[in-house]
Amino acid sequence: MYKNILVPMALDHGIGQSALAVARALLSEGGAITALHVYEAPQGSVSAYLDEGVVQDAFDRAQSQLEARAKDEPALSAKIVKGHSGRSIIDVAIAMQADCIVIGSHKPGLIDYLLGSTASRVVRHAPCAVHVLREPN
């Protein structure tokens, strides 16, 4: 059982609720779960065409969605950060001294074999145990 579990959540995928259920099952009495969303701001030439207000509105919407998922859960807190998903998940896990990460993963495609998925990066670099939850087919 774990005392400090991090659950990275992509708000546009449905696996988050399943990952939270697994985290609750793995949680020790008195432990805490942190639901994390990493907001990846548009990069490169795309960002030149977007107004800062549009980007901030998207961030605010993501934060509201995450907080809505976390409400009514006594051991769950919500955290949103800006950055690269794989690196940010590791950074947050280190900062909060997580002893477990429960992360969802999709069935890998060709691009994942070439570039690697977020879940595979987390598994390789995590400072703690990682439970990978596969999306149902």
Buried (B, 14 or more C-beta within 10 A) or exposed (E): EBBBBBBBBBBEEEBBEBBBEBBBEBBEEEBBBBBBBBBEEEEEEEEEEEEEEEBEEBBEEBBEBBBEBBEEEEBBEBBBBEBBBBBBBBBBBEEBEBBBBBBBBBEEEEEBEEEEBBBBBBBEBBEBEBBBBEEEE
